[in-house]
Amino acid sequence: MGVPLRWFQARPSRRAVTWIVLALALVLAPPATRAQDAPPPAPPRGLVGADVPNDAGRAIDLWWTRSPDDMPGVQRVTRYFLERATSPSGPWAIVDSVGAGNESKVDQTVRRGVEYYYRVAAAGPGGITQALGIYGPVRATSQWLNRTRWSVLVFTLLFFSFVLYYIWSAQSGRKPFVRRIPGIDAIEEAIGRATEMGRSVLYVPGITDIDDIQTVAGLVILENVARLTARYETPITVPVTYPIPFTIAQEMVKSGYLNAGKPDQYDPNSVRFISPEQFAYVAAVGGIMMRDKPAAHIFMGAFFAESLLLAETGFATGAIQVAGTANVHQLPFFVVACDYTLIGEELYAASAYLSGDARLVGSLKGADLIKLVIIVTIVVGCGLESLGIHWLTQWMVTQ
């Protein structure tokens, strides 16, 4: 029985065309369009936690088993959300999240000694699925000793042992040897020149406050400079930037005159408070150089952009200049414009050498010895690594 020809020639109805178009749209729709119809991912399981060891009680380590839908070729999990509460019943708050494929996370937002409960949820295009259970209580505790830093402890104990030994040795009359620095001899030479010319000495103890160790070193040297100027009866001018160094500088100059046996010659106006503003201070000191014409300029302490301005102005007046700073970026300017320069740690060595204080000399000698130990350790470590022996490197590694 044949099919009537009119069946092939008949037009499809409008309703049929609509159904065909909808079917094609569903079949050809991209995954993002069909995502809302995907089921939520399977939940993760096996969440456990523990206090992070060797810390101050500020972290909890968490790990879990990934969702079965978070496997190669399956992309139904996009993130894991970690929730935390202080009781099993909540309220719960999201504290962090990690991407798919992760199985652990460290919560670093905890408080020491507080008990916490955790749960983890898997999120994907189909929604969020909570884990089947919670874990807790777990709390972070602090440890007295970080066992991953034995090397730091050993070197710290060595350093303090060296310092205490040399301090004791210096106090017992066996003063450790400290080599003479040419810049230290230049200080006495500069003061002697100023005395011969009948002019004053200008001493600048840096431009920073007392919280900078270079300012402390500069003030220690100031006492010895004041003792020399008192012995030679040479005027000294000390412009200072901050109130606390100003008060200490007054005491240092007064002590220098007292140790020289000439306390009555101390002039309270020799120490001047100028300004904590950097270039206002420089302008004032430059004015002192140009008006009073000191024959010797001594710069000891921390200096910054003003170093070249001070040194160049002093050079223009023809004064002999001695400088010392631990700011490496300013040393080239002092080296070029000054007659003598104390470089880096020579500033601290000068304060220890000139004062002769047992604590300063012992600290200097102890620091030098621990540097020698560190250098030897580095050389030995390089040799062991070259031979394929790694125990020293692993012992030195810290968290």
DRENDO-360255 format. One record per residue (C-alpha): residue number from 1; x, y, z. Coordinates in nm, 2 decimals. Example, Ala and Ser with C-alpha at 12.3 -4.5 7.8 and 13.67 -1.06 7.14 Angstrom:
REM DRENDO-360255
 resi      X      Y      Z
    1   1.23  -0.45   0.78
    2   1.37  -0.11   0.71
END
This chain:
REM DRENDO-360255
 resi      X      Y      Z
    1   0.00   0.00   0.00
    2   0.16   0.33  -0.11
    3   0.19   0.65   0.10
    4  -0.02   0.93  -0.05
    5   0.20   1.19  -0.22
    6   0.02   1.47  -0.03
    7   0.18   1.37   0.30
    8   0.52   1.47   0.17
    9   0.39   1.79   0.02
   10   0.20   1.90   0.33
   11   0.35   2.18   0.54
   12   0.43   2.09   0.91
   13   0.21   2.27   1.16
   14   0.33   2.57   1.36
   15   0.31   2.37   1.68
   16   0.53   2.09   1.55
   17   0.79   2.34   1.44
   18   0.80   2.49   1.79
   19   0.85   2.15   1.95
   20   1.13   2.07   1.71
   21   1.31   2.40   1.78
   22   1.28   2.35   2.16
   23   1.42   2.00   2.14
   24   1.72   2.12   1.93
   25   1.78   2.40   2.19
   26   1.79   2.15   2.48
   27   2.02   1.92   2.29
   28   2.26   2.19   2.17
   29   2.25   2.41   2.48
   30   2.60   2.47   2.64
   31   2.67   2.32   2.98
   32   2.64   2.66   3.16
   33   2.27   2.67   3.05
   34   2.20   2.32   3.18
   35   2.40   2.37   3.51
   36   2.10   2.46   3.71
   37   1.96   2.12   3.64
   38   2.28   1.94   3.76
   39   2.25   1.77   4.10
   40   2.46   1.90   4.39
   41   2.80   1.73   4.44
   42   2.85   1.45   4.68
   43   2.97   1.57   5.03
   44   3.33   1.54   5.15
   45   3.40   1.31   5.44
   46   3.65   1.23   5.71
   47   3.72   1.58   5.83
   48   3.98   1.58   6.11
   49   4.19   1.85   6.28
   50   4.48   1.90   6.51
   51   4.68   2.18   6.67
   52   4.97   2.30   6.46
   53   5.28   2.21   6.66
   54   5.57   2.44   6.74
   55   5.37   2.76   6.73
   56   5.22   3.02   6.97
   57   4.87   2.86   6.96
   58   4.74   3.05   6.67
   59   4.66   2.78   6.41
   60   4.47   2.46   6.36
   61   4.55   2.21   6.08
   62   4.24   2.06   5.90
   63   4.23   1.78   5.64
   64   3.95   1.57   5.48
   65   3.87   1.32   5.21
   66   3.76   1.48   4.89
   67   3.41   1.44   4.74
   68   3.37   1.15   4.51
   69   3.27   1.41   4.25
   70   3.61   1.58   4.28
   71   3.80   1.33   4.07
   72   3.99   1.36   3.74
   73   3.74   1.39   3.46
   74   3.46   1.49   3.70
   75   3.41   1.86   3.75
   76   3.11   1.88   3.98
   77   3.31   2.04   4.26
   78   3.45   2.39   4.23
   79   3.53   2.48   4.60
   80   3.53   2.36   4.95
   81   3.40   2.59   5.22
   82   3.53   2.56   5.58
   83   3.28   2.65   5.85
   84   3.36   2.70   6.22
   85   3.16   2.73   6.54
   86   3.23   2.73   6.91
   87   2.95   2.48   6.98
   88   2.81   2.18   6.78
   89   2.48   2.36   6.73
   90   2.63   2.67   6.58
   91   2.61   2.94   6.48
   92   2.84   2.85   6.19
   93   3.05   3.10   6.00
   94   3.26   3.05   5.69
   95   3.63   3.11   5.78
   96   3.80   3.01   5.46
   97   3.77   2.82   5.13
   98   4.00   2.62   4.90
   99   3.97   2.52   4.54
  100   3.87   2.18   4.40
  101   4.14   1.92   4.44
  102   4.25   2.03   4.79
  103   4.23   1.82   5.10
  104   4.37   2.03   5.37
  105   4.38   2.39   5.51
  106   4.53   2.57   5.81
  107   4.30   2.79   6.00
  108   4.52   3.08   6.12
  109   4.24   3.29   6.27
  110   4.18   3.10   6.59
  111   4.24   3.22   6.95
  112   4.46   3.02   7.18
  113   4.28   2.79   7.42
  114   3.93   2.82   7.26
  115   3.75   2.50   7.16
  116   3.62   2.50   6.80
  117   3.40   2.27   6.59
  118   3.45   2.25   6.21
  119   3.26   2.12   5.91
  120   3.33   2.13   5.54
  121   3.10   2.17   5.25
  122   3.14   2.10   4.88
  123   3.02   2.36   4.63
  124   2.96   2.30   4.26
  125   2.73   2.41   3.97
  126   2.45   2.22   4.12
  127   2.47   2.38   4.46
  128   2.63   2.33   4.80
  129   2.64   2.00   5.00
  130   2.72   2.00   5.37
  131   2.94   1.72   5.51
  132   2.77   1.44   5.69
  133   2.93   1.52   6.02
  134   3.13   1.78   6.22
  135   3.46   1.75   6.39
  136   3.55   1.89   6.73
  137   3.62   2.00   6.98
  138   3.98   2.10   6.89
  139   4.18   2.39   7.03
  140   4.51   2.55   6.96
  141   4.78   2.55   7.23
  142   5.12   2.72   7.25
  143   5.45   2.54   7.30
  144   5.74   2.67   7.50
  145   6.00   2.54   7.25
  146   5.99   2.54   6.87
  147   6.18   2.22   6.80
  148   6.23   2.32   6.43
  149   6.46   2.61   6.54
  150   6.73   2.43   6.73
  151   7.00   2.60   6.52
  152   6.87   2.94   6.62
  153   6.88   2.85   6.98
  154   7.23   2.71   6.96
  155   7.37   3.03   6.78
  156   7.18   3.25   7.03
  157   7.33   3.08   7.33
  158   7.68   3.09   7.17
  159   7.65   3.46   7.11
  160   7.54   3.54   7.46
  161   7.81   3.31   7.60
  162   8.08   3.49   7.40
  163   7.95   3.84   7.50
  164   7.92   3.75   7.87
  165   8.26   3.59   7.88
  166   8.44   3.89   7.72
  167   8.25   4.13   7.94
  168   8.36   3.94   8.24
  169   8.72   3.93   8.10
  170   8.72   4.30   8.05
  171   8.59   4.37   8.39
  172   8.86   4.15   8.54
  173   9.13   4.36   8.38
  174   9.20   4.15   8.07
  175   9.07   4.39   7.81
  176   9.02   4.22   7.47
  177   9.23   4.35   7.18
  178   9.05   4.59   6.95
  179   9.25   4.71   6.66
  180   9.31   5.08   6.62
  181   9.10   5.25   6.35
  182   9.27   5.54   6.16
  183   8.95   5.75   6.19
  184   8.98   5.74   6.57
  185   9.33   5.89   6.55
  186   9.19   6.15   6.31
  187   8.94   6.27   6.58
  188   9.22   6.37   6.81
  189   9.42   6.52   6.52
  190   9.11   6.73   6.42
  191   9.06   6.86   6.78
  192   9.43   6.94   6.80
  193   9.42   7.14   6.48
  194   9.12   7.33   6.61
  195   9.31   7.41   6.93
  196   9.61   7.54   6.73
  197   9.39   7.76   6.52
  198   9.19   7.89   6.82
  199   8.86   7.78   6.68
  200   8.58   7.55   6.79
  201   8.49   7.19   6.71
  202   8.15   7.11   6.56
  203   8.01   6.76   6.65
  204   7.69   6.63   6.48
  205   7.55   6.31   6.64
  206   7.33   6.21   6.35
  207   6.97   6.33   6.27
  208   6.77   6.04   6.42
  209   6.61   6.00   6.76
  210   6.74   5.79   7.05
  211   6.57   5.47   6.92
  212   6.84   5.44   6.65
  213   7.14   5.26   6.77
  214   7.36   5.48   6.56
  215   7.25   5.78   6.76
  216   7.35   5.59   7.08
  217   7.69   5.52   6.93
  218   7.74   5.88   6.83
  219   7.65   6.00   7.18
  220   7.90   5.76   7.34
  221   8.17   5.90   7.11
  222   8.06   6.25   7.20
  223   8.16   6.20   7.56
  224   8.52   6.12   7.46
  225   8.53   6.41   7.21
  226   8.41   6.64   7.49
  227   8.68   6.51   7.72
  228   8.95   6.59   7.46
  229   8.81   6.94   7.40
  230   8.80   7.00   7.77
  231   9.16   6.89   7.81
  232   9.27   7.12   7.52
  233   9.03   7.40   7.64
  234   8.87   7.41   7.29
  235   8.51   7.52   7.25
  236   8.26   7.25   7.12
  237   7.93   7.30   6.95
  238   7.67   7.01   6.94
  239   7.35   7.08   6.74
  240   7.09   6.81   6.81
  241   6.76   6.73   6.64
  242   6.53   6.56   6.90
  243   6.46   6.64   7.27
  244   6.58   6.31   7.42
  245   6.92   6.31   7.24
  246   6.95   6.68   7.33
  247   6.92   6.59   7.70
  248   7.16   6.30   7.67
  249   7.41   6.51   7.47
  250   7.41   6.77   7.75
  251   7.49   6.49   8.00
  252   7.76   6.35   7.78
  253   7.94   6.68   7.73
  254   7.91   6.76   8.10
  255   8.05   6.41   8.18
  256   8.34   6.46   7.94
  257   8.44   6.79   8.11
  258   8.40   6.62   8.45
  259   8.63   6.33   8.35
  260   8.88   6.58   8.22
  261   8.89   6.74   8.56
  262   8.75   7.07   8.43
  263   8.38   7.07   8.52
  264   8.38   7.45   8.57
  265   8.46   7.51   8.20
  266   8.14   7.33   8.08
  267   7.92   7.56   7.88
  268   7.55   7.47   7.89
  269   7.50   7.65   7.56
  270   7.74   7.42   7.38
  271   7.46   7.18   7.31
  272   7.19   7.33   7.10
  273   6.84   7.20   7.02
  274   6.77   7.29   6.65
  275   6.48   7.11   6.49
  276   6.36   6.76   6.41
  277   6.29   6.87   6.06
  278   6.56   6.73   5.84
  279   6.64   7.03   5.61
  280   6.57   7.29   5.87
  281   6.83   7.12   6.08
  282   7.07   7.12   5.79
  283   7.02   7.49   5.72
  284   7.09   7.57   6.08
  285   7.41   7.36   6.09
  286   7.52   7.51   5.76
  287   7.48   7.85   5.91
  288   7.69   7.75   6.21
  289   7.96   7.63   5.97
  290   7.96   7.95   5.77
  291   7.94   8.20   6.06
  292   8.15   8.04   6.34
  293   8.40   7.87   6.10
  294   8.48   7.56   6.32
  295   8.81   7.41   6.24
  296   8.70   7.05   6.28
  297   8.37   6.89   6.19
  298   8.29   6.55   6.33
  299   7.98   6.36   6.20
  300   7.90   6.04   6.39
  301   7.55   5.87   6.36
  302   7.27   5.81   6.12
  303   7.26   6.04   5.81
  304   7.04   6.05   5.50
  305   7.00   6.30   5.22
  306   7.15   6.58   5.42
  307   7.49   6.40   5.44
  308   7.63   6.56   5.12
  309   7.49   6.90   5.21
  310   7.67   6.90   5.54
  311   7.99   6.75   5.41
  312   8.01   6.98   5.11
  313   7.94   7.29   5.32
  314   8.21   7.19   5.57
  315   8.46   7.12   5.29
  316   8.40   7.47   5.15
  317   8.50   7.62   5.49
  318   8.83   7.44   5.48
  319   8.77   7.24   5.80
  320   8.91   6.90   5.87
  321   8.62   6.65   5.86
  322   8.58   6.31   6.02
  323   8.26   6.11   5.95
  324   8.11   5.78   6.05
  325   7.78   5.61   5.97
  326   7.64   5.26   5.92
  327   7.40   5.39   5.65
  328   7.58   5.23   5.35
  329   7.39   5.45   5.10
  330   7.54   5.76   5.25
  331   7.90   5.64   5.28
  332   8.01   5.75   4.93
  333   7.93   6.11   5.00
  334   8.13   6.11   5.33
  335   8.42   5.93   5.17
  336   8.44   6.19   4.89
  337   8.39   6.50   5.10
  338   8.56   6.41   5.43
  339   8.92   6.35   5.53
  340   8.85   6.04   5.73
  341   8.55   5.81   5.73
  342   8.44   5.53   5.97
  343   8.27   5.27   5.76
  344   7.97   5.06   5.89
  345   8.05   4.88   6.21
  346   8.36   5.08   6.27
  347   8.12   5.34   6.42
  348   8.03   5.10   6.69
  349   8.39   4.98   6.73
  350   8.49   5.34   6.78
  351   8.24   5.40   7.06
  352   8.37   5.08   7.24
  353   8.73   5.17   7.18
  354   8.71   5.53   7.30
  355   8.49   5.46   7.60
  356   8.68   5.15   7.71
  357   8.35   5.04   7.88
  358   8.37   4.66   7.96
  359   8.01   4.60   7.83
  360   8.07   4.77   7.50
  361   8.41   4.61   7.44
  362   8.27   4.27   7.55
  363   7.97   4.30   7.32
  364   8.19   4.40   7.03
  365   8.43   4.11   7.08
  366   8.14   3.86   7.12
  367   7.98   3.98   6.80
  368   8.30   3.95   6.61
  369   8.35   3.59   6.74
  370   8.00   3.48   6.65
  371   8.05   3.62   6.30
  372   8.36   3.40   6.27
  373   8.16   3.10   6.38
  374   7.89   3.17   6.12
  375   8.15   3.21   5.84
  376   8.31   2.87   5.94
  377   7.96   2.71   5.95
  378   7.88   2.84   5.60
  379   8.22   2.71   5.46
  380   8.17   2.37   5.62
  381   7.81   2.35   5.50
  382   7.92   2.42   5.14
  383   8.18   2.15   5.16
  384   7.93   1.89   5.30
  385   7.67   1.98   5.04
  386   7.93   1.93   4.77
  387   8.00   1.59   4.91
  388   7.63   1.50   4.91
  389   7.60   1.52   5.29
  390   7.29   1.72   5.39
  391   7.25   1.68   5.77
  392   7.39   2.03   5.84
  393   7.16   2.20   5.59
  394   6.86   2.02   5.72
  395   6.95   2.12   6.08
  396   6.98   2.48   5.98
  397   6.64   2.49   5.81
  398   6.38   2.67   6.02
  399   6.01   2.74   5.98
END
